[in-house]
Amino acid sequence: MHNIVEWGKALYWGTSEWSAAEIIAAIEIAERHHLHKPVMEQPQYNMFSRHKFEVEYARLFRDYGYGSTIWSPLASGLLTGKYNNGIPEGSRGNLPGYEWLHDQLTNQDALTKVKQLQDVADGLGVTMAQMALAWCLKNPHVSTVITGASRVEQVRENMKAMDAVEKLTPDVMEKVETIIGGKDLFATG
């Protein structure tokens, strides 16, 4: 990776889904050998998948100024509310090869929370997706959010999340935190 940066093929390099210990080891090795070190992580982060980002990576953000490019801010679409009444025809949850996603999209605890969060979003005058994206953006350690969309309208609607950020006041954030409960619903490992 050092050579790729030196050759001008990349401006910097980062990691994706590495543990904090692995990242710190890579940083220390790079520093010891005067190499370009990783400067950002690409983790999953959303209202239902938080621990790794908020707890495990805390030292990376604090001590190393590590950046982040998060993925799955809408929890595979769960945080849009479109799965509240089952898995719709033609959605990702119904596609061949996505059977692994079924349990997450039909998790009753998660669906109950999404319905409660929908009430908060409605009160703010934003969509559930916009609120979920804005919630991610409120975290000062989120540098970039990777969003996905299957239609142009979704891209346009998702970009309005920037306007929703200011609506997430401390009181609203506390209300959201009470609903989501600060724990990973879909922890892996």
Backbone as CSV, one residue per row, in Angstrom:
resi,resn,N_x,N_y,N_z,CA_x,CA_y,CA_z,C_x,C_y,C_z
1,MET,0.829,-1.195,0.000,0.000,0.000,0.000,0.870,1.255,0.000
2,HIS,1.992,1.179,0.697,2.910,2.323,0.713,3.331,2.678,-0.714
3,ASN,3.708,1.664,-1.481,4.164,1.910,-2.848,3.054,2.494,-3.720
4,ILE,1.843,2.032,-3.552,0.726,2.542,-4.343,0.538,4.041,-4.087
5,VAL,0.671,4.445,-2.831,0.571,5.868,-2.504,1.777,6.623,-3.078
6,GLU,2.962,6.065,-2.915,4.178,6.715,-3.434,4.120,6.891,-4.943
7,TRP,3.585,5.924,-5.650,3.489,5.974,-7.113,2.362,6.897,-7.583
8,GLY,1.593,7.460,-6.665,0.514,8.359,-7.034,-0.745,7.646,-7.515
9,LYS,-0.819,6.346,-7.286,-1.997,5.568,-7.699,-3.149,5.726,-6.704
10,ALA,-2.846,6.212,-5.513,-3.848,6.486,-4.476,-3.326,7.635,-3.623
11,LEU,-4.251,8.379,-3.037,-3.850,9.473,-2.157,-3.553,8.977,-0.753
12,TYR,-4.235,7.903,-0.353,-4.053,7.319,0.968,-4.629,5.910,0.921
13,TRP,-4.460,5.184,2.009,-5.080,3.864,2.053,-5.772,3.660,3.387
14,GLY,-6.740,2.747,3.364,-7.507,2.464,4.565,-7.837,0.994,4.663
15,THR,-8.625,0.690,5.650,-8.990,-0.686,5.961,-10.506,-0.832,5.858
16,SER,-10.957,-2.062,5.819,-12.394,-2.301,5.790,-12.724,-3.504,6.656
17,GLU,-13.492,-3.225,7.704,-13.933,-4.256,8.635,-12.776,-4.927,9.374
18,TRP,-11.692,-4.197,9.569,-10.598,-4.708,10.386,-10.942,-4.463,11.849
19,SER,-10.344,-5.245,12.726,-10.506,-4.981,14.154,-9.624,-3.797,14.527
20,ALA,-9.924,-3.162,15.636,-9.107,-2.032,16.090,-7.675,-2.482,16.347
21,ALA,-7.516,-3.670,16.894,-6.170,-4.179,17.166,-5.370,-4.354,15.871
22,GLU,-6.005,-4.856,14.832,-5.324,-5.026,13.540,-4.939,-3.671,12.952
23,ILE,-5.821,-2.702,13.070,-5.544,-1.371,12.534,-4.386,-0.723,13.286
24,ILE,-4.401,-0.801,14.599,-3.326,-0.212,15.397,-2.002,-0.897,15.068
25,ALA,-2.024,-2.211,14.901,-0.797,-2.926,14.523,-0.284,-2.429,13.175
26,ALA,-1.172,-2.241,12.201,-0.762,-1.751,10.876,-0.181,-0.347,10.977
27,ILE,-0.808,0.505,11.785,-0.301,1.867,11.970,1.094,1.832,12.590
28,GLU,1.257,1.022,13.629,2.546,0.956,14.319,3.647,0.392,13.423
29,ILE,3.325,-0.626,12.635,4.312,-1.184,11.694,4.700,-0.139,10.665
30,ALA,3.699,0.559,10.115,3.975,1.597,9.118,4.840,2.706,9.712
31,GLU,4.513,3.132,10.919,5.311,4.185,11.551,6.740,3.717,11.815
32,ARG,6.880,2.506,12.290,8.200,1.952,12.611,9.086,1.871,11.359
33,HIS,8.480,1.598,10.214,9.248,1.413,8.978,9.139,2.607,8.024
34,HIS,8.590,3.735,8.523,8.471,4.970,7.740,7.681,4.756,6.446
35,LEU,6.553,4.059,6.585,5.670,3.763,5.454,4.380,4.576,5.591
36,HIS,3.657,4.698,4.492,2.340,5.323,4.565,1.430,4.401,5.377
37,LYS,0.836,4.957,6.401,-0.031,4.159,7.274,-1.483,4.299,6.836
38,PRO,-2.325,3.350,7.240,-3.747,3.500,6.932,-4.304,4.694,7.708
39,VAL,-5.266,5.394,7.096,-5.808,6.592,7.741,-7.324,6.561,7.883
40,MET,-7.964,5.500,7.383,-9.422,5.436,7.491,-9.898,3.991,7.471
41,GLU,-11.090,3.803,8.029,-11.727,2.492,8.103,-13.073,2.570,7.388
42,GLN,-13.459,1.457,6.754,-14.759,1.371,6.090,-15.586,0.305,6.815
43,PRO,-16.276,0.698,7.891,-17.079,-0.251,8.655,-18.576,-0.115,8.370
44,GLN,-19.295,-1.139,8.736,-20.747,-1.020,8.749,-21.115,-0.174,9.963
45,TYR,-22.053,0.764,9.774,-22.502,1.579,10.894,-23.910,2.069,10.612
46,ASN,-24.790,1.808,11.542,-26.163,2.294,11.483,-26.763,2.171,12.876
47,MET,-28.006,2.545,13.030,-28.664,2.521,14.340,-28.675,1.139,14.982
48,PHE,-28.600,0.089,14.172,-28.659,-1.265,14.698,-27.305,-1.973,14.710
49,SER,-26.295,-1.357,14.185,-24.951,-1.935,14.164,-23.979,-0.840,14.576
50,ARG,-23.668,-0.789,15.873,-22.969,0.361,16.435,-21.707,0.053,17.222
51,HIS,-21.663,-1.065,17.901,-20.618,-1.319,18.887,-19.206,-1.176,18.319
52,LYS,-18.950,-1.819,17.201,-17.595,-1.781,16.637,-17.173,-0.328,16.376
53,PHE,-18.072,0.439,15.767,-17.748,1.817,15.423,-17.624,2.701,16.660
54,GLU,-18.588,2.619,17.549,-18.646,3.545,18.679,-17.752,3.160,19.849
55,VAL,-17.512,1.877,20.028,-16.733,1.433,21.182,-15.342,0.956,20.771
56,GLU,-15.286,-0.047,19.911,-13.992,-0.625,19.547,-13.086,0.394,18.855
57,TYR,-13.647,1.219,17.982,-12.831,2.173,17.229,-12.612,3.502,17.947
58,ALA,-13.156,3.668,19.132,-13.050,4.951,19.839,-11.600,5.423,19.958
59,ARG,-10.696,4.526,20.285,-9.285,4.900,20.423,-8.696,5.334,19.083
60,LEU,-9.114,4.696,18.009,-8.603,5.071,16.684,-8.965,6.514,16.347
61,PHE,-10.194,6.875,16.643,-10.632,8.238,16.365,-9.932,9.231,17.285
62,ARG,-9.840,8.875,18.565,-9.269,9.784,19.567,-7.751,9.931,19.401
63,ASP,-7.038,8.821,19.314,-5.573,8.865,19.352,-4.910,8.996,17.985
64,TYR,-5.584,8.549,16.932,-4.954,8.537,15.611,-5.650,9.444,14.600
65,GLY,-6.762,10.054,14.981,-7.495,10.897,14.041,-7.999,10.125,12.837
66,TYR,-8.254,8.844,13.046,-8.687,7.962,11.962,-9.995,8.453,11.362
67,GLY,-10.142,8.326,10.072,-11.371,8.697,9.379,-12.221,7.458,9.121
68,SER,-13.427,7.681,8.584,-14.310,6.550,8.305,-15.181,6.820,7.088
69,THR,-15.441,5.765,6.373,-16.393,5.774,5.278,-17.358,4.643,5.589
70,ILE,-18.501,4.965,6.150,-19.393,3.916,6.634,-20.269,3.360,5.511
71,TRP,-20.656,2.102,5.675,-21.563,1.471,4.719,-22.760,0.890,5.469
72,SER,-23.812,0.652,4.745,-25.090,0.138,5.254,-25.718,1.045,6.311
73,PRO,-25.751,2.362,6.054,-26.358,3.270,7.034,-27.862,3.035,7.207
74,LEU,-28.489,2.351,6.250,-29.925,2.064,6.333,-30.193,0.606,6.689
75,ALA,-29.152,-0.094,7.177,-29.290,-1.500,7.599,-29.971,-2.328,6.516
76,SER,-29.393,-2.282,5.318,-29.917,-3.043,4.168,-31.361,-2.683,3.843
77,GLY,-31.752,-1.463,4.128,-33.105,-0.995,3.825,-34.074,-1.110,4.981
78,LEU,-33.693,-1.828,6.026,-34.576,-1.999,7.182,-34.962,-0.642,7.780
79,LEU,-34.001,0.283,7.837,-34.249,1.588,8.442,-34.981,2.562,7.516
80,THR,-35.462,2.084,6.389,-36.320,2.914,5.538,-37.786,2.716,5.891
81,GLY,-38.086,1.630,6.591,-39.465,1.294,6.934,-40.151,0.429,5.893
82,LYS,-39.476,0.140,4.777,-40.161,-0.609,3.715,-40.407,-2.069,4.062
83,TYR,-39.784,-2.557,5.125,-39.989,-3.953,5.531,-40.935,-4.070,6.731
84,ASN,-41.549,-2.972,7.127,-42.424,-2.976,8.303,-43.594,-3.945,8.180
85,ASN,-44.058,-4.192,6.982,-45.207,-5.090,6.774,-44.830,-6.325,5.980
86,GLY,-43.595,-6.764,6.119,-43.126,-7.937,5.390,-42.150,-7.540,4.300
87,ILE,-41.677,-8.537,3.586,-40.692,-8.296,2.533,-41.427,-8.094,1.208
88,PRO,-41.370,-6.872,0.659,-42.098,-6.593,-0.584,-41.508,-7.331,-1.791
89,GLU,-42.368,-7.651,-2.739,-41.930,-8.251,-4.003,-40.946,-7.309,-4.670
90,GLY,-39.917,-7.876,-5.254,-38.947,-7.079,-5.990,-37.913,-6.382,-5.134
91,SER,-38.001,-6.518,-3.816,-37.005,-5.879,-2.946,-35.796,-6.799,-2.805
92,ARG,-34.722,-6.255,-2.303,-33.494,-7.022,-2.104,-33.747,-8.256,-1.233
93,GLY,-34.637,-8.122,-0.269,-34.940,-9.238,0.624,-35.592,-10.415,-0.075
94,ASN,-36.063,-10.218,-1.287,-36.694,-11.288,-2.061,-35.817,-11.809,-3.187
95,LEU,-34.648,-11.255,-3.371,-33.782,-11.651,-4.484,-33.041,-12.955,-4.183
96,PRO,-32.873,-13.804,-5.189,-32.068,-15.016,-5.011,-30.644,-14.626,-4.602
97,GLY,-30.087,-15.344,-3.673,-28.743,-15.063,-3.187,-28.716,-14.162,-1.962
98,TYR,-29.873,-13.617,-1.592,-29.947,-12.742,-0.420,-30.710,-13.402,0.724
99,GLU,-30.777,-14.707,0.716,-31.489,-15.411,1.781,-30.894,-15.095,3.158
100,TRP,-29.606,-14.836,3.200,-28.918,-14.514,4.450,-29.494,-13.252,5.106
101,LEU,-30.130,-12.399,4.323,-30.657,-11.132,4.811,-32.053,-11.264,5.425
102,HIS,-32.722,-12.353,5.134,-34.117,-12.542,5.541,-34.327,-12.373,7.045
103,ASP,-33.503,-13.018,7.861,-33.678,-12.947,9.323,-33.551,-11.516,9.837
104,GLN,-32.629,-10.763,9.264,-32.449,-9.373,9.691,-33.672,-8.536,9.318
105,LEU,-34.195,-8.737,8.119,-35.307,-7.926,7.637,-36.640,-8.290,8.269
106,THR,-36.707,-9.438,8.930,-37.947,-9.864,9.578,-37.804,-9.939,11.099
107,ASN,-36.721,-9.404,11.633,-36.475,-9.394,13.065,-37.525,-8.517,13.756
108,GLN,-38.352,-9.118,14.578,-39.479,-8.393,15.185,-39.035,-7.270,16.119
109,ASP,-37.953,-7.473,16.853,-37.444,-6.415,17.731,-37.043,-5.198,16.888
110,ALA,-36.332,-5.451,15.797,-35.905,-4.362,14.921,-37.102,-3.674,14.281
111,LEU,-38.063,-4.439,13.813,-39.239,-3.854,13.167,-40.050,-2.999,14.137
112,THR,-40.141,-3.434,15.376,-40.837,-2.636,16.393,-40.126,-1.303,16.589
113,LYS,-38.807,-1.344,16.640,-38.030,-0.114,16.817,-38.175,0.799,15.600
114,VAL,-38.171,0.222,14.405,-38.320,1.033,13.191,-39.668,1.745,13.198
115,LYS,-40.708,1.051,13.621,-42.033,1.681,13.674,-42.054,2.831,14.679
116,GLN,-41.373,2.669,15.806,-41.289,3.760,16.784,-40.453,4.917,16.235
117,LEU,-39.377,4.579,15.529,-38.534,5.613,14.923,-39.288,6.364,13.834
118,GLN,-40.174,5.670,13.137,-40.975,6.306,12.093,-41.810,7.449,12.674
119,ASP,-42.317,7.245,13.874,-43.083,8.309,14.538,-42.211,9.549,14.780
120,VAL,-40.956,9.316,15.162,-40.028,10.433,15.382,-39.768,11.152,14.057
121,ALA,-39.488,10.367,13.004,-39.222,10.954,11.684,-40.429,11.760,11.202
122,ASP,-41.626,11.198,11.377,-42.845,11.908,10.970,-42.962,13.244,11.701
123,GLY,-42.635,13.236,12.996,-42.694,14.462,13.786,-41.700,15.513,13.315
124,LEU,-40.618,15.067,12.695,-39.605,15.999,12.179,-39.906,16.432,10.745
125,GLY,-40.853,15.748,10.116,-41.169,16.062,8.726,-40.140,15.531,7.741
126,VAL,-39.504,14.416,8.093,-38.510,13.791,7.211,-38.882,12.324,7.031
127,THR,-38.279,11.701,6.029,-38.508,10.267,5.849,-37.672,9.498,6.859
128,MET,-38.042,8.255,7.059,-37.278,7.397,7.961,-35.837,7.259,7.457
129,ALA,-35.666,7.096,6.144,-34.317,6.974,5.576,-33.501,8.240,5.826
130,GLN,-34.117,9.399,5.637,-33.401,10.652,5.874,-32.978,10.773,7.331
131,MET,-33.846,10.385,8.244,-33.489,10.466,9.656,-32.353,9.493,9.986
132,ALA,-32.407,8.283,9.450,-31.360,7.295,9.729,-30.013,7.763,9.182
133,LEU,-30.011,8.343,7.994,-28.769,8.871,7.421,-28.274,10.070,8.224
134,ALA,-29.177,10.956,8.593,-28.800,12.131,9.390,-28.230,11.697,10.745
135,TRP,-28.807,10.649,11.332,-28.305,10.124,12.605,-26.846,9.713,12.456
136,CYS,-26.514,9.042,11.370,-25.114,8.657,11.126,-24.236,9.897,10.982
137,LEU,-24.719,10.869,10.224,-23.947,12.085,9.984,-23.709,12.894,11.261
138,LYS,-24.568,12.736,12.254,-24.400,13.459,13.523,-23.167,12.972,14.290
139,ASN,-22.710,11.763,14.008,-21.537,11.245,14.695,-20.302,11.942,14.136
140,PRO,-19.542,12.647,14.966,-18.392,13.406,14.462,-17.294,12.535,13.862
141,HIS,-17.339,11.233,14.105,-16.321,10.342,13.558,-16.706,9.751,12.212
142,VAL,-17.891,10.083,11.737,-18.312,9.650,10.404,-17.802,10.684,9.408
143,SER,-16.862,10.274,8.572,-16.304,11.180,7.565,-17.148,11.177,6.300
144,THR,-17.590,9.986,5.906,-18.324,9.807,4.653,-19.336,8.693,4.838
145,VAL,-20.483,8.826,4.177,-21.526,7.797,4.225,-21.716,7.243,2.816
146,ILE,-21.589,5.934,2.676,-21.879,5.287,1.402,-23.362,4.933,1.414
147,THR,-24.097,5.481,0.465,-25.510,5.147,0.360,-25.714,4.306,-0.888
148,GLY,-26.745,3.515,-0.865,-27.090,2.721,-2.034,-28.499,3.075,-2.462
149,ALA,-28.782,2.872,-3.719,-30.126,3.161,-4.215,-30.360,2.336,-5.478
150,SER,-31.596,1.957,-5.666,-31.938,1.233,-6.888,-32.672,2.143,-7.870
151,ARG,-33.022,3.348,-7.418,-33.715,4.308,-8.286,-33.164,5.714,-8.038
152,VAL,-33.202,6.533,-9.060,-32.701,7.909,-8.964,-33.440,8.684,-7.881
153,GLU,-34.756,8.455,-7.752,-35.525,9.173,-6.725,-34.975,8.899,-5.330
154,GLN,-34.493,7.666,-5.106,-33.933,7.334,-3.790,-32.677,8.152,-3.523
155,VAL,-31.868,8.348,-4.535,-30.651,9.152,-4.366,-31.046,10.579,-3.976
156,ARG,-31.999,11.137,-4.700,-32.437,12.509,-4.405,-32.992,12.622,-2.989
157,GLU,-33.834,11.673,-2.615,-34.418,11.690,-1.271,-33.347,11.515,-0.200
158,ASN,-32.412,10.611,-0.432,-31.357,10.371,0.557,-30.473,11.600,0.754
159,MET,-30.233,12.343,-0.297,-29.384,13.533,-0.176,-30.048,14.609,0.689
160,LYS,-31.346,14.553,0.826,-32.049,15.500,1.694,-31.752,15.239,3.170
161,ALA,-31.070,14.155,3.452,-30.672,13.874,4.835,-29.771,14.975,5.374
162,MET,-29.050,15.638,4.495,-28.193,16.750,4.927,-29.034,17.831,5.603
163,ASP,-30.240,18.063,5.099,-31.127,19.061,5.699,-31.724,18.560,7.015
164,ALA,-31.797,17.250,7.167,-32.396,16.676,8.377,-31.442,16.698,9.572
165,VAL,-30.156,16.824,9.318,-29.167,16.784,10.411,-29.489,17.822,11.485
166,GLU,-29.805,19.038,11.075,-30.072,20.104,12.057,-31.342,19.855,12.858
167,LYS,-32.222,19.008,12.348,-33.454,18.686,13.068,-33.212,17.685,14.197
168,LEU,-32.063,17.030,14.161,-31.743,16.056,15.213,-31.094,16.772,16.386
169,THR,-31.912,17.471,17.122,-31.470,18.214,18.304,-31.082,17.218,19.403
170,PRO,-30.443,17.672,20.453,-30.128,16.767,21.554,-31.364,16.031,22.093
171,ASP,-32.501,16.718,22.180,-33.731,16.059,22.651,-34.175,14.957,21.703
172,VAL,-34.099,15.208,20.406,-34.486,14.193,19.420,-33.501,13.024,19.476
173,MET,-32.218,13.334,19.573,-31.208,12.263,19.648,-31.427,11.396,20.884
174,GLU,-31.821,12.013,21.986,-32.103,11.256,23.208,-33.317,10.351,23.004
175,LYS,-34.328,10.861,22.337,-35.522,10.073,22.041,-35.169,8.874,21.158
176,VAL,-34.347,9.110,20.143,-33.904,8.031,19.256,-33.097,7.005,20.041
177,GLU,-32.199,7.488,20.884,-31.361,6.584,21.682,-32.217,5.720,22.602
178,THR,-33.258,6.291,23.179,-34.163,5.527,24.034,-34.824,4.406,23.238
179,ILE,-35.191,4.691,22.005,-35.834,3.672,21.165,-34.850,2.593,20.756
180,ILE,-33.680,2.984,20.256,-32.757,1.966,19.732,-31.970,1.267,20.829
181,GLY,-31.833,1.893,21.962,-31.266,1.200,23.113,-29.764,1.017,23.139
182,GLY,-29.034,1.569,22.199,-27.575,1.556,22.270,-26.907,0.208,22.150
183,LYS,-27.607,-0.810,21.659,-26.938,-2.106,21.501,-27.105,-2.588,20.076
184,ASP,-26.185,-3.428,19.669,-26.263,-3.992,18.320,-27.366,-5.031,18.259
185,LEU,-28.270,-4.881,17.325,-29.293,-5.906,17.102,-28.757,-7.031,16.243
186,PHE,-27.793,-6.716,15.407,-27.294,-7.703,14.450,-25.792,-7.882,14.612
187,ALA,-25.340,-8.030,15.845,-23.906,-8.186,16.108,-23.395,-9.444,15.437
188,THR,-22.221,-9.308,14.864,-21.565,-10.459,14.249,-20.273,-10.721,14.992
189,GLY,-20.166,-11.900,15.523,-18.945,-12.298,16.193,-18.749,-11.779,17.531
